[in-house]
Amino acid sequence: MNIDAQTIITAAALLAAIVAIMKYYNKVYDLVKHQKEQDNDIKSIKKEQTLMVYSMRACLDGLEQLGANHRVPDAKDKLDKYINQMAHDQLD
């Protein structure tokens, strides 16, 4: 069995191409996996922020009921406008 140089070169080029394709496939797979993890993290952060905004709204409402009227009504109005704006932006 006689293998010439051209066959060896072709086999090496094919092997190198296969290895390169596998490397790029792994990089794309890792990128997609990382993006999904980030998407899940962002969803979690948004849920936490929503909870904090509504908790802040409840605190401002409680302060207003206790008679803290200096800046509380203004802050409460601004927070209500923000909540309303975010609700409408999410619908679009």
C-alpha distance (Angstrom), angle and dihedral (degrees) to the residues before:
residue distance angle dihedral
M1 . . .
N2 3.76 . .
I3 3.81 120.0 .
D4 3.77 114.9 -167.6
A5 3.79 127.2 -149.1
Q6 3.80 94.2 -106.2
T7 3.82 91.3 58.9
I8 3.80 91.0 50.6
I9 3.80 91.6 49.0
T10 3.82 91.6 48.2
A11 3.80 92.0 48.7
A12 3.81 91.4 48.4
A13 3.81 91.5 49.0
L14 3.80 90.7 49.0
L15 3.80 91.4 49.3
A16 3.81 91.2 48.2
A17 3.81 90.7 49.9
I18 3.81 91.5 50.2
V19 3.81 91.4 49.3
A20 3.82 91.3 48.2
I21 3.80 92.1 49.6
M22 3.81 90.7 49.6
K23 3.81 91.0 49.9
Y24 3.78 92.8 51.3
Y25 3.79 91.5 44.9
N26 3.81 89.8 53.9
K27 3.80 91.4 48.2
V28 3.81 91.8 51.2
Y29 3.81 90.8 45.7
D30 3.82 91.2 51.0
L31 3.81 90.6 47.2
V32 3.81 92.4 51.7
K33 3.81 91.2 45.7
H34 3.81 91.1 49.9
Q35 3.82 90.9 48.1
K36 3.81 91.0 52.9
E37 3.81 90.0 50.5
Q38 3.79 90.2 50.6
D39 3.81 91.0 48.4
N40 3.81 89.8 53.5
D41 3.81 90.9 47.5
I42 3.81 91.1 50.7
K43 3.81 91.3 50.4
S44 3.79 89.8 51.2
I45 3.80 92.5 48.3
K46 3.81 91.2 49.2
K47 3.81 90.7 52.3
E48 3.81 90.5 50.4
Q49 3.80 91.7 48.0
T50 3.79 91.2 49.7
L51 3.79 90.1 52.2
M52 3.81 91.2 48.8
V53 3.82 92.5 49.4
Y54 3.79 92.5 51.0
S55 3.80 90.8 44.8
M56 3.80 89.6 51.3
R57 3.81 88.9 49.7
A58 3.81 89.9 53.1
C59 3.81 91.4 49.0
L60 3.79 92.0 50.6
D61 3.79 90.3 47.9
G62 3.81 90.1 51.2
L63 3.79 92.3 48.4
E64 3.78 90.5 50.0
Q65 3.80 90.7 51.0
L66 3.80 89.2 51.3
G67 3.78 90.0 55.2
A68 3.81 102.5 -101.4
N69 3.79 94.3 144.2
H70 3.80 104.1 153.4
R71 3.81 103.2 93.5
V72 3.79 99.9 -17.6
P73 3.83 96.9 91.7
D74 3.82 90.9 49.7
A75 3.78 92.4 48.7
K76 3.80 90.8 46.0
D77 3.82 91.6 50.7
K78 3.79 92.0 48.8
L79 3.80 91.0 48.2
D80 3.82 90.8 48.8
K81 3.80 90.3 51.2
Y82 3.81 90.0 48.7
I83 3.81 92.4 49.9
N84 3.80 90.5 48.0
Q85 3.80 92.2 48.4
M86 3.81 92.7 48.7
A87 3.80 91.0 49.0
H88 3.80 91.1 53.3
D89 3.82 93.6 44.0
Q90 3.78 90.7 53.3
L91 3.79 91.2 53.8
D92 3.82 92.6 56.5
